[in-house]
Amino acid sequence: MPQLLALSASPSTTSRTALVADLVVDRLHLGGFAASHLAVRDLPAADLLAARADADGIREAVSAVAEADGIIVATPVYKASYSGLLKVFLDLLPQDGLAGKTVLPLVTGGSLAHVLAIDYALRPVLTALGASHVTAGRFLLDSHVERLPHGGRLHPGAAEGLAQAVDEFVDALPARPLLSAAAPL
């Protein structure tokens, strides 16, 4: 069973982006996958900004990325690009930090004017980090993500599009051979 990790990179404690990552992790759990969510904003800020890759929290986060087979990268769009918080974290990964991994990019934003942020800003850096496959991903309008007291919900069209993106991500995950099929008897 592939190990999956959702990274959300919004600095906001009421982040719609983090909510979307939670919804994706919930969908993956329902599908029987082992998935977890790492909110980059919860990492020690001083260590993150000083690029202290050897600090406990940062080392554990980088290790979680290394151990995952698939990564969901969720970010708000600011100034036509992914968040600075995501950039700071990605800079701590080794040059081949996403090698062999399937990546699902998710972007939230206030306007459809930012829909190309996935292809023109986020996809190049994910590819530069060696991702073996970056799926099409999904852009979600902030207005289609509703925060509720205990969780949230998506506009029906956004929910359908996100479900399709998650399904495509799951289908793109590398198949792992069964030990019994590979081992001699």
N, C-alpha and C positions, 0 to 999 in steps of 0.2 A: 504494500500500500504506500503510495507516494506521501511524503511529508510536505505539507503546504504551509506557507507563511504569508500573511497579509501585512504589508507595511503601510501605515497611513502617516502622512507627513503634513498635517495641518497644525499650526501652533495653537489653534483655538480649542478651548475646553468644551465648547458646544459645536464641535465640528460636524458638518454634514458629511465631509469626506470620511471621517472615522466611522460615522454611522453606516455609510455605504460599505466600508470594509467589514464591519460587524455583520451586516446582512449577507455579504458574500461568504464569510466564515460560517454563518448559520446554515446557508444553503449547502455548503460543502459538507458540513457535519451530517445534515439530513441525507446526503448521498453516500455516507459511510467513510468519508475522508478524515484523516487526522489533519486538522488545520488550526492555526493560532493567529492571533492579531498582535502585532507590535506597533504601538503608537510611538513614533519617533519623538514626539513632544515629551514623553515620559522619561526619556533618557536624561542622565545628568547633563544639564546645559553647559556647565563650565567645561566638562570633559569633551563634550561634543564640539563646542566651538574652538577648543584648543587642540582638537584632533588627537586626543589622548587615547589612541587605539588600545592601549594596554590597561586602561581603567576598567574596573569590574563590569559595570553596566554596558559600556561600549563593547568590550570584548565578548560579552554574552550575546549581544545583539548581532554582531558580525558573525559569530559562531552559528547563531540561529539561521542566518541567511545561508551560510556555507552548508549547513546540514539539510536545508530544504531542497526538494526536487522541483518545486514550482513556487513562484513568488507572485503575489498580487501587489502591485505598486499603485497606491491610491494617493492622489495629491490634488489640492485645489490649484487652480490656475491663477497666477498673479503676474501682471505685466506680460501677458502672452506666453508665460512659461510655467514650469513646475515650481513648487515652493522652494525657497532658500533652505528651509529645514531639510527637505529631501536632498538637495545638493550637498549640504554639509555631511549628511549621513552617507550618501553614495561615495563621496570623496574618501571616506574611511575604509571602503571595501578595497581589496586587492584589485589590480588591473583586470584580472580575470574572475572577479568576484561573483559573476553570474554565469560562468561557463557551465555548459551542460544543463542549464535550467530553462524551463518554460516560464515566460513572464506575461502576466495580464496587466496592462496599463489601464488605470481608471482615473479620470479627471473630472472634477466638479468645477463649475463656474457659473457666473451670473448671466452670461450672454452667449448666444450661439457664435458670436464673433470669435470666441476662443476655442472652437471645436477642433481646429487644426493643431492645437498645442500637443496633442498626442504624437502626431506624425512629425512635426517640425521641431519640437523641443525635447519631448520625453523619449521617444523611440531611439534617436541617435545615441543618447547616453546609455541606454539599456543595452544596445547593440555593442557599443564601445566597451562595456564591461563583460562582453563575451556571451550574452544570453544566446542559447542555441535556437530559441524560437520566441519571438515577441508576437503575441496574438493581436488581432485587430484592436482590441480594447473597446472602451466605451466612454463617451462624454455624457455627463448628466448635468442638467441645469439645476442650480441651487433651488429654484422654485418647485422642482419635482421631487425634492427630498424634504420630507416633513419630520421634524423632531417631535417626539411625544414624551410624556413624563418617563416612560419606561421603554426606550428604544425609539423606533420610528417606522415610517412607511414611505414607499415610493409611489409616485403617480403611476397609474396602471401601465401606460406606455413605457415609462422609464423602467418599471419592474420587468416588463417583458423583454426589453432590450438588454438589461443587465443579466437576466437569466440566460439569454442566448449567448452573451459574451462569456459567462461562466461555463456554460456547456462546451463552448468552443475551446476554452482554456483546458478543461478536463480532457477533452478529446485529443488535445495536442500534447498532453503529458507523456513523457517517455514510458513505454511499457517496460516493466521489470520482469525478467525471466524468473520463473519459479525455480527454487533451489532443487526441488525434486526432479525437474525436467533437465537441469544442467548437470546434476551430480551423477556419476556412475553408480550403478547398483552393485 
